[in-house]
């Protein structure tokens, strides 16, 4: 199986780069693509996309064209939205949706890009697979909706508004829905696995800096478990 593991920042890919030996395949703009050397069971490709929806979409298009992967696993950090979420938890995105897209004037749902799906749902095959995962001892796993925006969720008023619109949102990131939108063109599934580095609106920037590494490691641990099930 050909698996792309994509994250926005070098810190979010650090656990993979520490475990695996890699070789550079291509570097274009913010996109850095590396192939893991000596992975016996699967072909693993690491992609550093750069931060935000446009960088993520550009990277997704590039790797889909070059590698034609069987799945893209998007990972990294996220801001927790639900009261159930604590820093260090991991969220599996079963539904990805934009929280900063508004074409409601043309009778589209809030978050829906015109003529595109309202949201991007995790394929049933992958949903069943993550259902096999056991709860870790030191943090919790959650499955549900993740929203995407070109905003870091540090402003309390913005967070409050998004919570009203997306009552089931567990977490927020800046890349995953853009990757899912591009990947749909290529009919490639996307699995979003995010470690929670901060709680949206609650000193989020300070918390992000303090807990980014922990979030990346926990997400990495879960991805390793998913790969081992394949």
LOBATOR-956138 format. One record per atom (N, C-alpha, C): atom name; x, y, z. Coordinates in nm, 4 decimals. Atoms other than C-alpha are relative to their C-alpha. Layout:
N
CA:X:Y:Z
...
//
This chain:
230
N:0.0844:-0.1196:0.0000
CA:0.0000:0.0000:0.0000
C:0.0877:0.1243:0.0000
N:-0.0737:-0.1258:0.0093
CA:0.1211:0.3498:-0.0852
C:-0.0696:0.1029:0.0881
N:0.0593:-0.0863:-0.1025
CA:0.0624:0.5842:0.2097
C:0.0743:0.1328:0.0043
N:-0.0557:-0.1341:-0.0180
CA:0.1195:0.9599:0.2138
C:-0.0358:0.0492:0.1402
N:0.0211:-0.0595:-0.1324
CA:0.1630:1.1143:0.5603
C:0.0347:0.1477:-0.0123
N:-0.0173:-0.1433:0.0273
CA:0.1141:1.4900:0.5335
C:-0.0247:0.0823:0.1256
N:0.0150:-0.0931:-0.1120
CA:0.1634:1.7595:0.7971
C:0.0493:0.1362:-0.0430
N:-0.0316:-0.1359:0.0421
CA:0.1945:2.1348:0.7785
C:0.1409:0.0442:0.0377
N:-0.1226:-0.0554:-0.0581
CA:0.5056:2.1880:0.9899
C:0.1042:-0.1093:0.0226
N:-0.1077:0.0961:-0.0240
CA:0.8441:2.0227:1.0369
C:-0.0106:-0.0617:0.1388
N:0.0145:0.0534:-0.1358
CA:0.7709:1.9862:1.4091
C:-0.1008:-0.1139:0.0041
N:0.1043:0.1026:0.0011
CA:0.4642:1.7766:1.3259
C:0.0459:-0.1281:-0.0691
N:-0.0570:0.1176:0.0645
CA:0.6702:1.5406:1.1075
C:0.1241:-0.0518:0.0701
N:-0.1248:0.0366:-0.0668
CA:0.9662:1.5231:1.3464
C:-0.0001:-0.1439:0.0517
N:-0.0041:0.1391:-0.0485
CA:0.8641:1.1914:1.5130
C:0.0212:-0.1025:-0.1117
N:-0.0189:0.0906:0.1129
CA:0.8491:1.0258:1.1696
C:0.1433:0.0072:-0.0517
N:-0.1370:-0.0166:0.0505
CA:1.1823:1.1702:1.0606
C:0.1017:-0.0568:0.0970
N:-0.0897:0.0603:-0.0983
CA:1.3409:1.0510:1.3849
C:-0.0034:-0.1523:-0.0082
N:0.0135:0.1462:0.0072
CA:1.2103:0.6963:1.3331
C:0.0514:-0.0551:-0.1321
N:-0.0294:0.0528:0.1331
CA:1.2595:0.6570:0.9585
C:0.1172:0.0716:-0.0653
N:-0.0968:-0.0610:0.0897
CA:1.5465:0.7156:0.7224
C:-0.0733:0.0385:-0.1278
N:0.0733:-0.0479:0.1171
CA:1.4224:0.9226:0.4298
C:0.0953:0.0571:-0.1044
N:-0.0734:-0.0682:0.1058
CA:1.5392:1.0577:0.0983
C:-0.0914:0.1049:-0.0628
N:0.0771:-0.1084:0.0596
CA:1.4273:1.3859:-0.0572
C:-0.0398:-0.0363:-0.1427
N:0.0502:0.0256:0.1347
CA:1.2081:1.3389:-0.3635
C:-0.0156:0.1297:-0.0771
N:0.0226:-0.1287:0.0665
CA:1.1063:1.6952:-0.4438
C:-0.0256:0.1068:0.1052
N:0.0299:-0.1166:-0.0827
CA:1.0971:2.0384:-0.2831
C:-0.0427:0.1116:-0.0933
N:0.0550:-0.1030:0.0871
CA:0.8754:2.2983:-0.4440
C:-0.0833:0.0954:0.0840
N:0.0696:-0.0938:-0.0871
CA:0.7624:2.6140:-0.2660
C:0.0113:-0.0462:0.1445
N:0.0023:0.0472:-0.1379
CA:0.6578:2.5152:0.0856
C:-0.0070:-0.1523:0.0102
N:0.0179:0.1449:-0.0006
CA:0.6139:2.1510:-0.0162
C:0.1345:-0.0719:0.0014
N:-0.1182:0.0860:-0.0075
CA:0.8834:1.9042:0.0904
C:-0.0488:-0.1443:0.0024
N:0.0445:0.1389:0.0119
CA:0.8323:1.5420:-0.0179
C:0.1203:-0.0925:0.0183
N:-0.1050:0.0969:-0.0280
CA:1.0429:1.2572:0.1220
C:-0.0568:-0.1411:-0.0077
N:0.0393:0.1409:0.0031
CA:1.0273:0.8828:0.0666
C:0.0742:-0.0749:0.1089
N:-0.0615:0.0796:-0.1055
CA:1.0909:0.6474:0.3561
C:0.0786:-0.1140:-0.0630
N:-0.0880:0.1040:0.0515
CA:1.3812:0.4109:0.2871
C:-0.0147:-0.1253:0.0866
N:-0.0014:0.1273:-0.0713
CA:1.3504:0.0447:0.3803
C:-0.1278:-0.0366:0.0703
N:0.1285:0.0401:-0.0567
CA:0.9821:0.0273:0.4700
C:-0.0478:-0.1233:-0.0761
N:0.0224:0.1281:0.0672
CA:0.9114:-0.3395:0.3942
C:-0.1451:-0.0201:-0.0415
N:0.1394:0.0349:0.0235
CA:0.5330:-0.3631:0.4184
C:-0.0715:0.1000:-0.0902
N:0.0699:-0.1044:0.0745
CA:0.4172:-0.0290:0.2735
C:0.1006:0.1016:-0.0547
N:-0.0754:-0.1154:0.0481
CA:0.5530:0.2570:0.0662
C:-0.0498:0.1222:0.0758
N:0.0369:-0.1146:-0.0818
CA:0.5554:0.5569:0.2993
C:0.0640:0.1266:-0.0567
N:-0.0468:-0.1281:0.0514
CA:0.5855:0.9143:0.1731
C:-0.0359:0.1082:0.1014
N:0.0216:-0.1107:-0.0933
CA:0.6265:1.2093:0.4119
C:-0.0085:0.1302:-0.0785
N:0.0194:-0.1270:0.0698
CA:0.4988:1.5478:0.2968
C:-0.0168:0.1117:0.1013
N:0.0148:-0.1237:-0.0772
CA:0.5567:1.8799:0.4706
C:-0.0662:0.1012:-0.0924
N:0.0803:-0.0787:0.0939
CA:0.2878:2.0997:0.3176
C:0.0169:0.1504:0.0134
N:0.0144:-0.1414:-0.0302
CA:0.3319:2.4383:0.4782
C:-0.1371:0.0234:0.0613
N:0.1198:-0.0271:-0.0790
CA:0.0595:2.6021:0.6858
C:-0.1098:0.0617:-0.0869
N:0.1146:-0.0623:0.0631
CA:-0.2886:2.6841:0.5594
C:-0.0566:-0.0796:-0.1158
N:0.0753:0.0771:0.0982
CA:-0.5415:2.5674:0.3041
C:0.0666:-0.0029:-0.1373
N:-0.0583:-0.0032:0.1342
CA:-0.3656:2.6809:-0.0142
C:0.1263:-0.0849:-0.0068
N:-0.1200:0.0839:-0.0029
CA:-0.0315:2.5257:0.0799
C:-0.0364:-0.1475:0.0058
N:0.0418:0.1393:-0.0135
CA:-0.2091:2.2053:0.1823
C:-0.0566:-0.0540:-0.1302
N:0.0598:0.0427:0.1258
CA:-0.4087:2.1888:-0.1413
C:0.1061:-0.0181:-0.1088
N:-0.1070:0.0103:0.0998
CA:-0.1004:2.2530:-0.3552
C:0.0814:-0.1267:0.0215
N:-0.0776:0.1204:-0.0305
CA:0.0905:1.9775:-0.1788
C:-0.0781:-0.1260:-0.0320
N:0.0837:0.1167:0.0282
CA:-0.2004:1.7345:-0.2054
C:-0.0072:-0.0263:-0.1502
N:0.0052:0.0163:0.1460
CA:-0.2294:1.7972:-0.5797
C:0.1306:-0.0586:-0.0525
N:-0.1309:0.0460:0.0463
CA:0.1427:1.7428:-0.6273
C:0.0201:-0.1484:0.0283
N:-0.0261:0.1400:-0.0349
CA:0.1614:1.4114:-0.4407
C:-0.1009:-0.0939:-0.0663
N:0.0971:0.0839:0.0711
CA:-0.1591:1.2804:-0.5983
C:0.0427:-0.0233:-0.1443
N:-0.0441:0.0127:0.1380
CA:-0.0197:1.3474:-0.9454
C:0.1246:-0.0877:-0.0120
N:-0.1271:0.0718:0.0101
CA:0.3249:1.2034:-0.8739
C:-0.0115:-0.1441:0.0493
N:-0.0052:0.1297:-0.0668
CA:0.2521:0.9087:-0.6434
C:-0.1273:-0.0834:-0.0125
N:0.1276:0.0735:0.0046
CA:-0.1162:0.8134:-0.6866
C:-0.0156:-0.0876:0.1248
N:0.0034:0.0803:-0.1224
CA:-0.1329:0.7054:-0.3201
C:-0.1335:-0.0702:0.0203
N:0.1224:0.0698:-0.0375
CA:-0.3868:0.4624:-0.1777
C:-0.0766:0.0759:0.1075
N:0.0633:-0.0822:-0.1027
CA:-0.4539:0.6966:0.1140
C:0.0952:0.1133:0.0380
N:-0.0756:-0.1098:-0.0601
CA:-0.3414:1.0328:0.2501
C:-0.0402:0.0093:0.1459
N:0.0239:-0.0204:-0.1429
CA:-0.3077:1.0527:0.6260
C:0.0492:0.1397:0.0349
N:-0.0343:-0.1365:-0.0398
CA:-0.3171:1.4163:0.7309
C:0.0137:0.0040:0.1509
N:-0.0257:0.0019:-0.1436
CA:-0.1691:1.4765:1.0730
C:0.0572:0.1322:0.0476
N:-0.0534:-0.1203:-0.0607
CA:-0.0280:1.7338:1.3093
C:-0.0809:0.0400:0.1217
N:0.0668:-0.0520:-0.1190
CA:-0.1805:1.9546:1.5760
C:-0.1368:0.0550:-0.0355
N:0.1326:-0.0586:0.0173
CA:-0.5306:2.0884:1.6272
C:-0.0394:0.0700:0.1291
N:0.0578:-0.0645:-0.1176
CA:-0.7229:2.3159:1.8610
C:-0.1280:-0.0713:0.0390
N:0.1191:0.0693:-0.0463
CA:-0.9828:2.1394:2.0726
C:-0.1196:0.0935:0.0098
N:0.1228:-0.0783:-0.0036
CA:-1.3423:2.2648:2.0440
C:-0.0998:-0.0510:0.1028
N:0.0993:0.0615:-0.0877
CA:-1.5399:2.0233:2.2582
C:0.0465:0.0018:0.1444
N:-0.0316:0.0053:-0.1433
CA:-1.5579:2.0244:2.6373
C:0.0580:-0.1355:0.0385
N:-0.0523:0.1340:-0.0271
CA:-1.4696:1.6552:2.6184
C:0.1493:-0.0109:-0.0280
N:-0.1381:0.0065:0.0484
CA:-1.1297:1.7346:2.4662
C:0.0949:0.0642:0.0995
N:-0.1070:-0.0594:-0.0801
CA:-0.8146:1.7933:2.6691
C:0.1298:-0.0029:-0.0808
N:-0.1283:-0.0079:0.0689
CA:-0.4620:1.8819:2.5592
C:0.0695:-0.1360:0.0058
N:-0.0658:0.1297:0.0105
CA:-0.2766:1.5729:2.4408
C:-0.0885:-0.1085:-0.0566
N:0.0912:0.0966:0.0613
CA:-0.5878:1.3896:2.3209
C:0.0228:-0.0044:-0.1509
N:-0.0090:0.0147:0.1455
CA:-0.6077:1.2666:1.9621
C:-0.1401:-0.0088:-0.0579
N:0.1301:-0.0018:0.0666
CA:-0.9004:1.3356:1.7304
C:0.0137:-0.0605:-0.1395
N:0.0123:0.0565:0.1340
CA:-0.9836:1.1204:1.4295
C:-0.1153:0.0709:-0.0700
N:0.1045:-0.0730:0.0709
CA:-1.1761:1.3261:1.1748
C:-0.0860:-0.0937:-0.0833
N:0.0940:0.0794:0.0802
CA:-1.4808:1.1340:1.0509
C:-0.0802:0.0887:-0.0942
N:0.0625:-0.0979:0.0884
CA:-1.6216:1.4517:0.8927
C:0.0854:0.1261:-0.0006
N:-0.0830:-0.1203:0.0154
CA:-1.4178:1.7444:0.7566
C:-0.0813:0.1057:-0.0717
N:0.0807:-0.1079:0.0577
CA:-1.5754:2.0822:0.6804
C:0.0691:0.1338:0.0238
N:-0.0548:-0.1342:-0.0173
CA:-1.4685:2.4430:0.6255
C:-0.0860:0.0790:0.0991
N:0.0735:-0.0885:-0.0914
CA:-1.5628:2.6869:0.9010
C:0.0093:0.1460:-0.0414
N:-0.0150:-0.1387:0.0451
CA:-1.4743:2.9991:0.7002
C:-0.0469:0.0195:-0.1435
N:0.0563:-0.0128:0.1352
CA:-1.6662:2.9454:0.3758
C:-0.1477:0.0357:0.0128
N:0.1390:-0.0451:-0.0100
CA:-1.9949:3.1326:0.3302
C:-0.0557:0.0336:-0.1378
N:0.0737:-0.0246:0.1244
CA:-2.2005:3.0968:0.0135
C:-0.1488:-0.0205:0.0249
N:0.1407:0.0207:-0.0373
CA:-2.5319:3.0885:0.1980
C:-0.0938:0.0887:-0.0806
N:0.0826:-0.0868:0.0844
CA:-2.6570:3.3737:-0.0210
C:-0.0483:-0.0683:-0.1263
N:0.0395:0.0780:0.1179
CA:-2.6790:3.1163:-0.3006
C:-0.0591:-0.1349:0.0412
N:0.0693:0.1176:-0.0530
CA:-2.8571:2.8597:-0.0828
C:0.0905:-0.1204:0.0224
N:-0.0893:0.1064:-0.0424
CA:-2.5484:2.6586:0.0007
C:0.0069:-0.0016:0.1528
N:-0.0177:0.0091:-0.1443
CA:-2.4880:2.5327:0.3533
C:0.1242:0.0784:0.0412
N:-0.1200:-0.0694:-0.0481
CA:-2.2468:2.7328:0.5656
C:0.1149:-0.1014:0.0059
N:-0.1156:0.0895:0.0056
CA:-1.9027:2.5806:0.5102
C:0.0133:-0.0733:-0.1315
N:0.0001:0.0722:0.1272
CA:-1.9893:2.4470:0.1647
C:0.0517:0.0872:-0.1127
N:-0.0467:-0.0665:0.1216
CA:-1.7862:2.5554:-0.1360
C:-0.1024:-0.0270:-0.1104
N:0.0999:0.0222:0.1048
CA:-2.0299:2.6074:-0.4254
C:0.0349:-0.1161:-0.0924
N:-0.0091:0.1166:0.0877
CA:-2.0868:2.2912:-0.6294
C:0.0952:-0.1073:0.0524
N:-0.0792:0.1036:-0.0660
CA:-1.8807:2.0874:-0.3828
C:-0.0827:-0.0584:0.1144
N:0.0778:0.0587:-0.1095
CA:-1.9992:1.8588:-0.1007
C:-0.0101:0.0937:0.1206
N:0.0129:-0.0785:-0.1236
CA:-2.1260:2.0105:0.2243
C:0.1156:-0.0289:0.0940
N:-0.1132:0.0404:-0.0828
CA:-1.8538:1.8165:0.4042
C:0.0593:-0.1258:-0.0622
N:-0.0704:0.1174:0.0514
CA:-1.6117:1.5290:0.3461
C:0.0013:-0.1057:0.1094
N:0.0179:0.1053:-0.0994
CA:-1.6955:1.2060:0.5262
C:0.1063:-0.1077:-0.0178
N:-0.0975:0.1080:0.0024
CA:-1.4486:0.9353:0.6175
C:-0.0630:-0.1244:-0.0610
N:0.0460:0.1223:0.0642
CA:-1.4856:0.6277:0.3999
C:-0.0295:-0.1077:0.1054
N:0.0437:0.0996:-0.0975
CA:-1.6643:0.3417:0.5789
C:0.1098:-0.1017:0.0322
N:-0.1098:0.0947:-0.0212
CA:-1.3660:0.1106:0.5335
C:0.0956:0.0501:0.1064
N:-0.0956:-0.0570:-0.0944
CA:-1.1396:0.3450:0.7254
C:-0.0649:0.0261:0.1342
N:0.0730:-0.0180:-0.1254
CA:-1.4055:0.4198:0.9837
C:-0.0013:-0.1296:0.0811
N:-0.0020:0.1303:-0.0680
CA:-1.4252:0.0484:1.0648
C:0.1384:-0.0303:0.0548
N:-0.1368:0.0275:-0.0432
CA:-1.0467:0.0281:1.0864
C:0.0341:0.0750:0.1282
N:-0.0342:-0.0750:-0.1212
CA:-1.0112:0.3083:1.3401
C:-0.0872:-0.0416:0.1178
N:0.0825:0.0530:-0.1074
CA:-1.2937:0.1494:1.5358
C:0.0656:-0.1141:0.0744
N:-0.0723:0.1098:-0.0643
CA:-1.0509:-0.1322:1.6167
C:0.1031:0.0492:0.1013
N:-0.1061:-0.0534:-0.0853
CA:-0.8123:0.0997:1.8017
C:-0.0442:0.0089:0.1455
N:0.0292:-0.0046:-0.1434
CA:-0.7959:0.0783:2.1789
C:0.0394:0.1361:0.0580
N:-0.0323:-0.1255:-0.0676
CA:-0.7927:0.3775:2.4111
C:0.1380:-0.0094:0.0650
N:-0.1301:-0.0020:-0.0690
CA:-0.4368:0.4698:2.5222
C:-0.0192:0.0226:0.1502
N:0.0077:-0.0159:-0.1449
CA:-0.3604:0.4869:2.8924
C:0.0128:0.1456:0.0443
N:-0.0349:-0.1335:-0.0483
CA:-0.2393:0.8473:2.9086
C:-0.0760:0.1130:-0.0686
N:0.0810:-0.1015:0.0664
CA:-0.4733:1.0313:2.6687
C:-0.1181:-0.0698:-0.0656
N:0.1225:0.0570:0.0562
CA:-0.8080:0.9832:2.4962
C:-0.0055:0.0153:-0.1520
N:0.0297:-0.0084:0.1426
CA:-0.9119:0.9126:2.1390
C:-0.1437:0.0464:-0.0183
N:0.1341:-0.0493:0.0322
CA:-1.2099:1.0945:1.9886
C:-0.0208:-0.0138:-0.1507
N:0.0346:0.0080:0.1421
CA:-1.3884:1.0518:1.6548
C:-0.1149:0.0954:-0.0278
N:0.1083:-0.0922:0.0311
CA:-1.5973:1.3213:1.4916
C:0.0412:0.1085:-0.0971
N:-0.0165:-0.1085:0.0963
CA:-1.6139:1.6480:1.3037
C:0.1197:0.0890:0.0329
N:-0.1099:-0.0960:-0.0106
CA:-1.3050:1.8617:1.2445
C:-0.0257:0.1108:-0.1013
N:0.0212:-0.1137:0.0892
CA:-1.3411:2.2107:1.0985
C:0.1343:0.0601:-0.0400
N:-0.1228:-0.0561:0.0558
CA:-1.0818:2.3862:0.8833
C:-0.0207:0.1465:-0.0356
N:0.0055:-0.1425:0.0339
CA:-1.0104:2.7589:0.8485
C:0.1414:0.0541:-0.0131
N:-0.1284:-0.0695:0.0068
CA:-0.7266:2.9915:0.7560
C:0.0137:0.0956:0.1175
N:-0.0104:-0.0800:-0.1226
CA:-0.7344:3.1177:1.1129
C:0.0447:-0.0904:0.1139
N:-0.0349:0.0682:-0.1241
CA:-0.5610:3.0078:1.4305
C:-0.1010:0.0438:0.1053
N:0.1163:-0.0289:-0.0837
CA:-0.8429:2.9863:1.6841
C:0.0379:0.0517:0.1390
N:-0.0375:-0.0612:-0.1267
CA:-0.7160:3.2216:1.9528
C:-0.0991:0.1075:0.0453
N:0.0951:-0.1063:-0.0313
CA:-0.9939:3.4835:1.9374
C:-0.1296:-0.0607:0.0529
N:0.1152:0.0628:-0.0649
CA:-1.2746:3.3928:2.1790
C:-0.1309:0.0264:-0.0732
N:0.1246:-0.0317:0.0689
CA:-1.5471:3.5720:1.9838
C:-0.0161:-0.0828:-0.1274
N:0.0037:0.0820:0.1209
CA:-1.4551:3.3841:1.6640
C:-0.0337:-0.1442:0.0358
N:0.0252:0.1373:-0.0448
CA:-1.4519:3.0531:1.8484
C:-0.1461:-0.0175:0.0394
N:0.1404:0.0058:-0.0425
CA:-1.7926:3.1276:1.9999
C:-0.0933:-0.0090:-0.1197
N:0.0833:0.0012:0.1203
CA:-1.9407:3.1959:1.6573
C:0.0069:-0.1351:-0.0700
N:-0.0160:0.1290:0.0680
CA:-1.7976:2.8780:1.5068
C:-0.0685:-0.1108:0.0781
N:0.0658:0.1024:-0.0818
CA:-1.9239:2.6700:1.7981
C:-0.1511:0.0017:-0.0198
N:0.1434:-0.0099:0.0242
CA:-2.2753:2.8002:1.7335
C:-0.0373:-0.0622:-0.1343
N:0.0286:0.0512:0.1337
CA:-2.2550:2.7068:1.3657
C:0.0298:-0.1495:-0.0122
N:-0.0418:0.1396:0.0102
CA:-2.0834:2.3732:1.4145
C:-0.0028:-0.0619:0.1400
N:0.0210:0.0456:-0.1374
CA:-2.2236:2.2276:1.7337
C:0.0686:-0.1326:0.0296
N:-0.0613:0.1310:-0.0207
CA:-2.0603:1.8892:1.6781
C:0.1512:0.0002:-0.0254
N:-0.1434:-0.0071:0.0281
CA:-1.7090:2.0139:1.6020
C:0.0813:-0.0394:0.1233
N:-0.0896:0.0413:-0.1080
CA:-1.4428:1.8428:1.8124
C:0.1299:0.0789:-0.0006
N:-0.1292:-0.0666:0.0102
CA:-1.1400:2.0294:1.6820
C:0.0063:0.0834:-0.1274
N:-0.0207:-0.0869:0.1159
CA:-1.0120:2.2862:1.4337
C:0.1449:-0.0090:-0.0460
N:-0.1341:-0.0059:0.0560
CA:-0.7142:2.2799:1.1987
C:0.0010:0.0971:-0.1180
N:-0.0130:-0.0962:0.1090
CA:-0.5892:2.4797:0.8999
C:0.0268:-0.0645:-0.1355
N:-0.0367:0.0659:0.1253
CA:-0.5389:2.2140:0.6312
C:-0.0934:-0.1128:-0.0463
N:0.0531:0.1320:0.0367
CA:-0.7441:1.8943:0.6388
C:-0.1117:0.0031:-0.1039
N:0.1110:-0.0010:0.0949
CA:-1.0609:1.9908:0.4500
C:0.0486:0.0362:-0.1398
N:-0.0579:-0.0328:0.1309
CA:-0.8538:2.1451:0.1705
C:0.0641:-0.1226:-0.0632
N:-0.0589:0.1242:0.0503
CA:-0.6620:1.8186:0.1372
C:-0.1090:-0.0958:-0.0447
N:0.1111:0.0884:0.0357
CA:-0.9893:1.6258:0.1353
C:-0.0674:0.0434:-0.1299
N:0.0633:-0.0501:0.1227
CA:-1.1337:1.8503:-0.1373
C:0.0820:-0.0375:-0.1229
N:-0.0867:0.0356:0.1125
CA:-0.8337:1.7974:-0.3637
C:-0.0010:-0.1510:-0.0219
N:-0.0100:0.1453:0.0112
CA:-0.8161:1.4259:-0.2887
C:-0.1253:-0.0611:-0.0604
N:0.1227:0.0505:0.0607
CA:-1.1775:1.3813:-0.3919
C:0.0104:-0.0005:-0.1521
N:-0.0186:-0.0036:0.1450
CA:-1.0802:1.4835:-0.7459
C:0.0695:-0.1273:-0.0496
N:-0.0806:0.1159:0.0368
CA:-0.8380:1.1898:-0.7493
C:-0.0572:-0.1304:0.0557
N:0.0654:0.1161:-0.0612
CA:-1.0723:0.9530:-0.5620
C:0.0947:-0.0744:0.0941
N:-0.0927:0.0535:-0.0997
CA:-0.8165:0.9037:-0.2862
C:-0.0531:0.0344:0.1387
N:0.0525:-0.0284:-0.1334
CA:-0.9382:0.8687:0.0735
C:0.0997:0.0785:0.0855
N:-0.0807:-0.0777:-0.0939
CA:-0.8127:1.1029:0.3462
C:-0.0403:-0.0358:0.1422
N:0.0214:0.0250:-0.1420
CA:-0.7755:1.0122:0.7112
C:0.0727:0.1097:0.0773
N:-0.0579:-0.1112:-0.0747
CA:-0.7169:1.3074:0.9451
C:0.0164:-0.0395:0.1463
N:-0.0321:0.0409:-0.1369
CA:-0.5446:1.2246:1.2754
C:0.0775:0.1130:0.0649
N:-0.0577:-0.1214:-0.0572
CA:-0.4701:1.5242:1.4960
C:0.0184:-0.0113:0.1510
N:-0.0239:-0.0138:-0.1427
CA:-0.3095:1.5682:1.8359
C:-0.0414:0.1389:0.0445
N:0.0504:-0.1283:-0.0494
CA:-0.4649:1.8457:2.0441
C:0.1097:0.0733:0.0761
N:-0.1066:-0.0800:-0.0606
CA:-0.2092:2.1147:2.1271
C:-0.0530:0.1153:0.0836
N:0.0566:-0.1158:-0.0692
CA:-0.4462:2.3804:2.2584
C:-0.1517:-0.0119:-0.0009
N:0.1452:-0.0090:-0.0026
CA:-0.8059:2.4541:2.3456
C:-0.0382:0.1331:-0.0622
N:0.0303:-0.1202:0.0774
CA:-0.9526:2.7028:2.1007
C:-0.0540:0.1119:0.0880
N:0.0451:-0.1170:-0.0728
CA:-0.9879:3.0503:2.2507
C:0.0547:0.0150:0.1403
N:-0.0507:-0.0039:-0.1375
CA:-0.8136:2.9683:2.5803
C:0.1526:0.0039:-0.0009
N:-0.1451:-0.0178:0.0067
CA:-0.4613:3.1118:2.5611
C:0.0598:-0.0974:-0.1005
N:-0.0328:0.1035:0.0967
CA:-0.4344:2.9007:2.2476
C:0.1430:0.0100:-0.0525
N:-0.1330:-0.0158:0.0573
CA:-0.1112:3.0481:2.1114
C:0.1082:-0.0465:0.0966
N:-0.0968:0.0417:-0.1023
CA:0.0786:2.9968:2.4382
C:-0.0021:-0.1516:0.0162
N:0.0153:0.1443:-0.0152
CA:-0.0584:2.6449:2.4740
C:0.0568:-0.0744:-0.1204
N:-0.0514:0.0627:0.1220
CA:0.0262:2.5616:2.1128
C:0.1511:-0.0150:0.0072
N:-0.1463:0.0044:-0.0090
CA:0.3922:2.6489:2.1651
C:0.0462:-0.1017:0.1041
N:-0.0401:0.0876:-0.1104
CA:0.4056:2.4519:2.4890
C:-0.0274:-0.1474:-0.0277
N:0.0459:0.1389:0.0134
CA:0.2280:2.1380:2.3700
C:0.0057:-0.0547:-0.1422
N:-0.0066:0.0462:0.1387
CA:0.3005:2.1109:1.9961
C:0.0697:-0.1351:-0.0113
N:-0.0763:0.1247:0.0109
CA:0.5599:1.8361:2.0424
C:-0.0799:-0.1187:0.0541
N:0.0823:0.1067:-0.0576
CA:0.3298:1.6320:2.2668
C:-0.1117:-0.0402:-0.0954
N:0.1076:0.0283:0.0949
CA:0.0447:1.6634:2.0175
C:0.0521:-0.0789:-0.1196
N:-0.0583:0.0689:0.1153
CA:0.2723:1.5545:1.7313
C:0.0352:-0.1444:0.0332
N:-0.0383:0.1362:-0.0402
CA:0.3990:1.2513:1.9235
C:-0.1228:-0.0887:0.0159
N:0.1206:0.0809:-0.0188
CA:0.0507:1.1325:2.0189
C:-0.0652:-0.0328:-0.1340
N:0.0539:0.0270:0.1341
CA:-0.0732:1.1695:1.6607
C:0.0855:-0.1030:-0.0723
N:-0.0946:0.0963:0.0589
CA:0.2371:0.9833:1.5425
C:-0.0256:-0.1409:0.0533
N:0.0268:0.1314:-0.0596
CA:0.1644:0.6985:1.7858
C:-0.1243:-0.0640:-0.0608
N:0.1241:0.0535:0.0559
CA:-0.1869:0.6616:1.6496
C:0.0173:-0.0394:-0.1471
N:-0.0228:0.0349:0.1397
CA:-0.0713:0.6653:1.2882
C:0.0763:-0.1312:-0.0110
N:-0.0731:0.1266:-0.0001
CA:0.1741:0.3875:1.3659
C:-0.0941:-0.1170:0.0261
N:0.0975:0.1063:-0.0291
CA:-0.1125:0.1828:1.5090
C:-0.0887:-0.0270:-0.1212
N:0.0821:0.0167:0.1200
CA:-0.3243:0.2456:1.1985
C:0.0792:-0.0757:-0.1072
N:-0.0830:0.0664:0.1013
CA:-0.0380:0.1439:0.9674
C:0.0182:-0.1469:0.0324
N:-0.0198:0.1392:-0.0407
CA:0.0171:-0.1745:1.1681
C:-0.1253:-0.0852:-0.0245
N:0.1238:0.0739:0.0265
CA:-0.3481:-0.2701:1.1081
C:-0.0201:-0.0278:-0.1489
N:0.0213:0.0126:0.1441
CA:-0.3140:-0.2420:0.7305
C:0.0679:-0.1257:-0.0569
//
